[in-house]
Amino acid sequence: MNSLFNDTEIAFRSKSKKQLLRAYWLFRLMGFPELTKIGTYLIKTALKLPLGLKKVIKSTLYKQFCGGETLEECQKTISKLQHFDVYSIPDYVAEGQKGQKAFDESMLQILRTIKLAGEESAISFAVFKVTALGSIDLLIKTQQGAELSETEQKEWELLDQRVHRIFSTAVNARVRVMVDAEESWIQDVVDEWVMSAMYLYNTEQAWIFNTCQMYRRDMPIRLQQLAARARKLSFIAGVKLVRGAYMEKENERAVQLSYESPIWKTKKETDKAFDSAIGFCMSHDIALCLGTHNEDSVAFAMDFMEMNKIEKSSELICFAQLYGMSDHLTFNLAAQGYRVAKYLPFGPMELSLLYLFRRANENKSISGQSGRELELLKKELERRKSSE
Ligand SMILES: Cc1cc2nc3c(=O)[nH]c(=O)nc-3n(C[C@H](O)[C@H](O)[C@H](O)COP(=O)(O)OP(=O)(O)OC[C@H]3O[C@@H](n4cnc5c(N)ncnc54)[C@H](O)[C@@H]3O)c2cc1C
């Protein structure tokens, strides 16, 4: 473990003792991956149960990992984070939605986050997922080059309009916007949208950011192609680097459909690709957001910045972690003068909880990380007890 981030007094200075205890028990429960599976089932049932139970969930799990049901409810958290020099990235939780009404509602919520980001310096980015705005089946068909029916063609036009409206609204409001990366069988379509928007809008600064999942074996080459294209066509590339959240799903589908998985075979290879990409982006004027909870990668980025005399507060580089996790990274980075933000999920409780459990189910690293979280929470609780 990296000792750079062991200062728990800084890490948890935004948290009361009650909040620390709540986090401690939640992470203990999350240490059992099977529980997240049962949790998904229970949450689905619980939503039909009396208000009392919802209240309990809202004051525990929901409060730990979400900003609120609405943007207004997030305000208190946004201000609190700002107080500790941590930016917020409000993330509307809807994804894999169904129906044009739900897609329109997601777009409106995203436009609202853009408006707020334009007014509040505490918000560093807006963010969205394309699957919140259109049907996943439509995206799959488009990526496969399949012929669309007349209805699908109309749905495609609506989706295209929603995506473009978000980009143009963000740029007009001078708000940077990141597009999340999803599964490889729809990602080419997403990449195409983002690439053309970067070319159109990122002329003076990077307003539009794509996400590169470094667990994909083809990503180092794609990143080189992006840098070359940006240089040739004179735009500034913006990239959020992540390892990737859909590894199990990607590998399973590859086995089912008998093709070679696009994911590196080992974690070590993903780690190497991730750190190399950090160096590559920083050396090629790519505006960068590092979405990671990995201490070694964060330390590598800090060292690289120091060795290459890149200012800690450079506008081109920021770090980001999910709200409720890895506070030891976020708050220690902020205290040292780096730009750092929390992804702050918000939305109706039902959607938020399903989103949280889906994330935990798909991404075992969230439950796997609970050991480190527990160690730090315990250390801070003991430190506070001894100084009482
Ligand atoms: C702010 C933020 C935004 C994010 N946005 C996105 C997004 O848009 N799209 C997205 O897909 N994910 C996103 N993620 C999730 C991210 O991709 C990772 O799943 C998660 O952060 C865990 O990776 P890590 O870098 O924190 O560190 P670690 O815990 O060190 O890494 C775990 C990751 O390593 C990889 N890995 C694990 N085992 C293996 C193996 N055997 N072989 C190959 N690779 C392996 C997987 O990607 C796994 O998730 C985001 C994360 C953050 C913090």
The ligand as a Tripos MOL2 file, in Angstrom:
@<TRIPOS>MOLECULE
LIG
   53    58     1     0     0
SMALL
NO_CHARGES

@<TRIPOS>ATOM
      1 C1        -14.3060    8.5030  -11.6470 C.3       1 LIG1
      2 C2        -14.4760    7.1850  -12.3000 C.ar      1 LIG1
      3 C3        -15.1250    7.0900  -13.5220 C.ar      1 LIG1
      4 C4        -15.2840    5.8520  -14.1540 C.ar      1 LIG1
      5 N1        -15.8740    5.7810  -15.3920 N.ar      1 LIG1
      6 C5        -15.9280    4.6000  -16.0530 C.ar      1 LIG1
      7 C6        -16.4170    4.5090  -17.3760 C.ar      1 LIG1
      8 O1        -16.8410    5.5070  -17.9780 O.2       1 LIG1
      9 N2        -16.4270    3.2950  -17.9850 N.ar      1 LIG1
     10 C7        -15.9410    2.1600  -17.3680 C.ar      1 LIG1
     11 O2        -15.9420    1.0990  -17.9790 O.2       1 LIG1
     12 N3        -15.4910    2.2250  -16.0900 N.ar      1 LIG1
     13 C8        -15.4690    3.3950  -15.4220 C.ar      1 LIG1
     14 N4        -14.9830    3.4400  -14.1480 N.ar      1 LIG1
     15 C9        -14.6410    2.1860  -13.4290 C.3       1 LIG1
     16 C10       -13.2180    1.7440  -13.7400 C.3       1 LIG1
     17 O3        -13.1480    1.3360  -15.0830 O.3       1 LIG1
     18 C11       -12.7430    0.5700  -12.8660 C.3       1 LIG1
     19 O4        -13.6160   -0.5160  -13.0210 O.3       1 LIG1
     20 C12       -12.6510    0.8600  -11.3970 C.3       1 LIG1
     21 O5        -12.2670    2.1740  -11.1440 O.3       1 LIG1
     22 C13       -11.6060   -0.0730  -10.7580 C.3       1 LIG1
     23 O6        -10.3280    0.1340  -11.3410 O.3       1 LIG1
     24 P1         -9.1910    0.9930  -10.6360 P.3       1 LIG1
     25 O7         -8.3500    1.6780  -11.6530 O.co2     1 LIG1
     26 O8         -9.8410    1.8800   -9.6590 O.co2     1 LIG1
     27 O9         -8.2140    0.0110   -9.8890 O.3       1 LIG1
     28 P2         -7.9970   -1.5230   -9.6000 P.3       1 LIG1
     29 O10        -8.9320   -1.9280   -8.5200 O.co2     1 LIG1
     30 O11        -6.5500   -1.6710   -9.3830 O.co2     1 LIG1
     31 O12        -8.3650   -2.2790  -10.9180 O.3       1 LIG1
     32 C14        -9.4440   -3.1140  -11.0970 C.3       1 LIG1
     33 C15        -9.6580   -3.1820  -12.5850 C.3       1 LIG1
     34 O13        -8.5460   -3.8440  -13.2190 O.3       1 LIG1
     35 C16        -8.9970   -4.5840  -14.3410 C.3       1 LIG1
     36 N5         -8.7050   -6.0080  -14.0880 N.ar      1 LIG1
     37 C17        -8.9260   -6.7180  -12.9540 C.ar      1 LIG1
     38 N6         -8.5650   -8.0070  -13.0950 N.ar      1 LIG1
     39 C18        -8.0970   -8.1260  -14.3650 C.ar      1 LIG1
     40 C19        -7.6170   -9.2390  -15.1220 C.ar      1 LIG1
     41 N7         -7.5250  -10.4760  -14.5960 N.pl3     1 LIG1
     42 N8         -7.2660   -9.0140  -16.3970 N.ar      1 LIG1
     43 C20        -7.3300   -7.7790  -16.9490 C.ar      1 LIG1
     44 N9         -7.7910   -6.6840  -16.2760 N.ar      1 LIG1
     45 C21        -8.1710   -6.8710  -15.0070 C.ar      1 LIG1
     46 C22       -10.4940   -4.3290  -14.4500 C.3       1 LIG1
     47 O14       -10.6760   -3.2390  -15.3090 O.3       1 LIG1
     48 C23       -10.8920   -3.9760  -13.0240 C.3       1 LIG1
     49 O15       -12.0560   -3.1700  -12.9620 O.3       1 LIG1
     50 C24       -14.8050    4.6710  -13.5170 C.ar      1 LIG1
     51 C25       -14.1440    4.7740  -12.2900 C.ar      1 LIG1
     52 C26       -13.9670    5.9940  -11.6840 C.ar      1 LIG1
     53 C27       -13.2500    6.0610  -10.3790 C.3       1 LIG1
@<TRIPOS>BOND
     1     1     2 1
     2     2     3 ar
     3     2    52 ar
     4     3     4 ar
     5     4     5 ar
     6     4    50 ar
     7     5     6 ar
     8     6     7 ar
     9     6    13 1
    10     7     8 2
    11     7     9 ar
    12     9    10 ar
    13    10    11 2
    14    10    12 ar
    15    12    13 ar
    16    13    14 ar
    17    14    15 1
    18    14    50 ar
    19    15    16 1
    20    16    17 1
    21    16    18 1
    22    18    19 1
    23    18    20 1
    24    20    21 1
    25    20    22 1
    26    22    23 1
    27    23    24 1
    28    24    25 2
    29    24    26 1
    30    24    27 1
    31    27    28 1
    32    28    29 2
    33    28    30 1
    34    28    31 1
    35    31    32 1
    36    32    33 1
    37    33    34 1
    38    33    48 1
    39    34    35 1
    40    35    36 1
    41    35    46 1
    42    36    37 ar
    43    36    45 ar
    44    37    38 ar
    45    38    39 ar
    46    39    40 ar
    47    39    45 ar
    48    40    41 1
    49    40    42 ar
    50    42    43 ar
    51    43    44 ar
    52    44    45 ar
    53    46    47 1
    54    46    48 1
    55    48    49 1
    56    50    51 ar
    57    51    52 ar
    58    52    53 1
@<TRIPOS>SUBSTRUCTURE
     1 LIG1         1 GROUP 0 **** ****
